[in-house]
Amino acid sequence: MLGWAISFLVLALIAGFLGFTGIAGAAAGIAKILFVVFLVVFVISLIFGRRPPA
């Protein structure tokens, strides 16, 4: 998930540099959403992932 977010961020930076502002804005929005989803899943896995052996 983090890899996809970074990929869209790089795509947004390249598109913004080349002047494609619409594509850059869309890619940046997708990168933000994927990063937030990654953080939520990461926190949930930290909370529920490690359980002491029974």
C-alpha positions, 0 to 999 in steps of 0.5 A: 500500500505504501509503495502505491502511495509513493508511486502516485506521489512520484507520478504527481511530482513528474506531472506537475513538473511537466505542467499537467496540473489536472493529472498531478492533482488527481495523482496527489489526491490518490496518493493522500488517500492511499497513505491514510489507508496505509496508516490506518491498516498499519495502526490496526496491525500494530494493535491486533497483530501481536498477541502473547502466546496462549 
